[in-house]
């Protein structure tokens, strides 16, 4: 009787559906910059009486967004420590073209190229896509480009994988203008999760190589100040990339980058 029970339990465990993956909690850094002149009292994380431009219109292109993020010490520190947790000497390049890619051919420029200083043979290629969400007074938020991100992002990330990188990620950057949400705590003025189900709930496996990792970045403008003054920066690894042996020809090209 005990033997059959044990066999039955093993069969049940074998066919039992796997539990859903437990994703990493988003890590956030909030910052505010104020001039210290001694002329008046300093107050942080408060609204400017003259609202600045929305973060959804601050950057004119994905390249500008990526360059801005990688120039930010807080974001770059979070980002590199997640992808290279045991290294403090990571080199990065943004908007890499020749000799890595061919002009006017897929997958286009390499948005972010990362590798440890002495290990170009273990490089990371990252395709970046931007989604914009703008809060409205007593209306649902205005969200755009989700379908484009899902279609173009997966195609281009698959192209990175074919180039032979040791790891490939798709980085989805949400530019979130939350200034019109009514939460009294300004740091929680972000687009409600239910409006982002289409983005975060997408089945990436249906289109994208399962070896490719997925990262979500969150750029939050929660006061009327310019994003360069007051902001929240979040980062979450949704799915880790699978490490593979890198193409030798690609390694040679990376070594020749200036």
FENDADA-V115748 format. One record per residue. RES is the residue in one letter. BURIAL is # if it has 24 or more other C-alpha atoms within 12 Angstrom, else .. Layout:
RES	BURIAL
RES	BURIAL
This chain:
X	.
X	.
X	.
X	.
X	.
X	.
X	.
X	.
X	.
X	.
X	.
X	.
X	.
X	.
X	.
X	.
X	.
X	.
X	.
X	.
X	.
X	.
X	.
X	.
X	.
X	.
X	#
X	#
X	#
X	#
X	#
X	#
X	.
X	.
X	.
X	.
X	.
X	.
X	.
X	.
X	.
X	.
X	.
X	.
X	#
X	#
X	#
X	.
X	.
X	.
X	.
X	.
X	.
X	#
X	#
X	#
X	.
X	.
X	.
X	.
X	.
X	#
X	#
X	.
X	#
X	#
X	#
X	#
X	#
X	#
X	.
X	#
X	.
X	#
X	#
X	#
X	#
X	#
X	#
X	#
X	.
X	#
X	#
X	#
X	.
X	.
X	.
X	.
X	.
X	#
X	#
X	#
X	#
X	#
X	#
X	#
X	#
X	.
X	.
X	#
X	#
X	.
X	.
X	.
X	.
X	#
X	#
X	#
X	#
X	#
X	#
X	#
X	#
X	#
X	#
X	#
X	.
X	.
X	.
X	#
X	#
X	#
X	#
X	#
X	#
X	#
X	#
X	#
X	#
X	#
X	#
X	#
X	#
X	#
X	#
X	.
X	.
X	.
X	.
X	.
X	#
X	#
X	#
X	.
X	#
X	#
X	.
X	.
X	#
X	#
X	.
X	#
X	#
X	#
X	#
X	#
X	#
X	#
X	#
X	#
X	#
X	#
X	#
X	#
X	#
X	#
X	#
X	#
X	#
X	#
X	#
X	#
X	#
X	#
X	#
X	#
X	#
X	#
X	#
X	#
X	#
X	.
X	.
X	.
X	.
X	#
X	#
X	#
X	#
X	#
X	#
X	.
X	.
X	.
X	.
X	#
X	.
X	.
X	#
X	#
X	.
X	.
X	.
X	#
X	.
X	.
X	.
X	#
X	#
X	#
X	#
X	#
X	#
X	#
X	#
X	#
X	#
X	#
X	#
X	#
X	#
X	#
X	#
X	#
X	#
X	#
X	#
X	#
X	#
X	#
X	#
X	#
X	#
X	#
X	#
X	#
X	#
X	#
X	#
X	#
X	#
X	.
X	.
X	.
X	.
X	#
X	.
X	.
X	.
X	#
X	#
X	.
X	#
X	#
X	.
X	.
X	.
X	.
